[in-house]
Structure formats: C-alpha cells, structure tokens
C-alpha cells in the first residue's frame, strides 16, 4: 500500500505542478498588461553617467560634462567628440554597446539641430558600419559623399560597399 501511495504522489505532484504553471501562464497572458515604456531618448542615453578608471573613461566623462553644460555650438562639438570616444571605447573593449551609445550621440545631434549635420551623419554611419548594419549605413555614406565629398565620407562609403 505504501508503494502504491508513493507511486501516486510521485505521479500526481509533478502533474499538479505542471497544471498550476500552465494555469498561471494562461492567466498572466490574458490579463491586461501595463504599457511598455518607450526607449530612452538619445540624448539621455548618450549622456547617461559612465564610470571607469581608464584614461578613455575619464575622457568620456569629460566630454559628457562639456555636452551638458556648454552652449549649443560647443554642445554639438562635445556630443560629436563624445560619440567618437564611444567608438574608440567599443573598439578597445570589444563591447558593441558603445557603438549604440555613439549612434545615440549622432541621433541627439540630429534632434537638436534643424539642419542636417554631416558630422552627425558620419558618426552614425560609422556606428552602423561597425555594428554590421551595412544596408542602413550605405545611404548615409552616399548622402555624405554627394553633399561634402570629403575623404572620410568616401572612406565610409568604400568600407560599407566592400562589406
């Protein structure tokens, strides 16, 4: 009799657990969920506080402080330099998240300026290229070559087309 009860408990308990889990998943999926918050704004993402002890980390913090406190033209320059420091940090640490931060700097630059900024486009194009998003980087590079035609613009276009 004890063996039969033990067998029954070993069979019933896991099945009860599975049914309870299935019920809770079903009830959770049918319940109305809270609205999902949108992604953070590019400027907030780019200027989020960073930490670290390396020289590059200190430069990133310095450019962030300049971008926060400077007037519009200097803030633009500071955001651009911050984006390039993020690209440098991504290459040094092999962390692709820094490319996303560089892209956020470029988006922030574009959002703060009514006219198209070639500097922001070049930064964004390099970030996209480094993240292997070649299809998105190609039109940016072509636009830069058409608008300015600098060596850096042609370099980006050549790199994107080669890939």
C-alpha positions in Angstrom: 0.0 0.0 0.0 2.8 2.4 0.8 4.5 1.7 -2.5 1.2 2.5 -4.3 0.8 5.8 -2.4 4.4 6.7 -3.1 3.9 6.0 -6.8 0.7 8.0 -6.8 2.4 11.0 -5.1 5.3 10.9 -7.5 2.9 10.9 -10.4 0.4 13.4 -9.2 2.6 16.1 -7.7 4.6 16.8 -10.9 1.3 16.8 -12.9 -0.3 19.2 -10.4 2.7 21.5 -10.7 2.5 21.5 -14.5 -1.2 22.3 -14.5 -0.7 25.0 -11.9 2.1 26.5 -14.0 0.1 26.3 -17.2 -2.9 28.0 -15.5 -0.7 30.8 -14.1 0.9 31.4 -17.5 -2.5 31.5 -19.2 -4.0 33.8 -16.7 -1.0 36.1 -16.9 -1.1 36.3 -20.7 -4.8 37.1 -20.7 -4.5 39.8 -18.1 -4.1 43.4 -19.3 -0.5 44.4 -19.0 0.8 47.8 -18.2 2.0 49.8 -21.2 5.6 49.2 -22.0 7.8 52.2 -21.6 9.4 53.6 -24.7 13.1 53.6 -25.3 15.1 56.3 -23.6 15.7 59.5 -25.6 19.0 59.5 -27.5 20.4 62.5 -25.6 19.6 60.9 -22.2 21.2 57.7 -23.3 24.3 59.4 -24.7 24.8 61.5 -21.6 24.0 58.8 -19.0 26.7 58.7 -16.4 29.7 56.4 -17.1 32.3 55.1 -14.8 35.7 53.6 -15.1 39.3 54.3 -14.3 40.9 54.3 -17.7 42.0 57.4 -19.5 39.4 56.8 -22.1 36.7 56.5 -19.4 37.8 59.8 -18.0 37.7 61.5 -21.4 34.2 60.2 -21.9 33.1 61.7 -18.6 34.8 65.0 -19.5 33.0 65.2 -22.9 29.7 64.3 -21.2 30.2 67.2 -18.8 31.0 69.6 -21.6 28.0 68.5 -23.6 25.7 69.0 -20.6 27.0 72.5 -19.7 28.0 74.1 -23.0 26.1 76.4 -25.2 24.6 75.0 -28.5 27.6 75.1 -30.8 30.0 73.8 -28.1 27.5 71.2 -27.0 27.3 70.0 -30.6 31.1 69.7 -30.8 31.1 67.9 -27.4 28.4 65.4 -28.4 30.3 64.7 -31.6 33.6 64.1 -29.8 31.7 62.0 -27.2 30.4 59.8 -30.0 33.9 59.3 -31.4 35.1 58.4 -27.9 32.3 55.8 -27.6 33.5 54.3 -30.9 37.1 54.3 -29.6 35.9 52.6 -26.4 33.9 50.0 -28.3 36.9 49.1 -30.4 39.2 48.9 -27.3 36.8 46.8 -25.2 35.1 44.8 -27.9 31.8 45.9 -26.4 29.3 46.7 -29.2 27.1 48.6 -26.7 29.4 51.5 -27.0 28.5 51.7 -30.8 24.9 52.1 -29.7 25.9 54.9 -27.5 27.8 56.5 -30.4 24.7 56.2 -32.5 22.7 57.8 -29.7 25.1 60.8 -29.8 24.5 61.1 -33.6 20.7 60.9 -33.1 21.0 63.5 -30.3 22.9 65.8 -32.6 20.4 65.5 -35.3 17.5 66.0 -33.0 19.0 69.2 -31.5 19.7 70.8 -34.9 17.1 71.7 -37.5 19.5 71.4 -40.4 21.1 68.1 -41.4 24.5 67.8 -39.7 27.1 66.0 -41.8 29.1 65.3 -38.6 26.2 63.5 -37.1 25.6 61.5 -40.3 29.3 60.5 -40.4 29.2 59.4 -36.8 26.0 57.5 -37.3 27.3 55.9 -40.5 30.5 54.7 -38.7 28.5 53.3 -35.8 26.1 51.4 -38.1 29.1 50.1 -40.1 30.8 48.8 -37.0 27.6 47.1 -35.9 27.5 45.4 -39.3 24.3 47.2 -40.4 25.7 47.9 -43.9 22.3 48.4 -45.6 21.5 51.3 -43.2 25.0 52.8 -43.4 25.1 52.8 -47.2 22.5 55.6 -47.9 24.1 57.7 -45.2 27.5 57.3 -46.8 26.1 58.1 -50.2 24.4 61.2 -48.9 27.7 62.4 -47.3 29.7 61.8 -50.5 27.1 63.7 -52.5 26.9 66.6 -50.0 30.5 67.0 -49.0 32.7 64.6 -50.7 35.4 64.5 -48.0 37.9 61.7 -47.8 36.3 60.4 -44.6 32.9 60.3 -46.5 34.4 58.3 -49.3 36.2 56.0 -46.8 32.9 55.2 -45.1 31.2 54.5 -48.4 34.1 52.3 -49.6 34.0 50.3 -46.3 30.3 49.9 -46.4 30.3 48.8 -50.1 33.2 46.4 -49.5 31.2 44.6 -46.8 
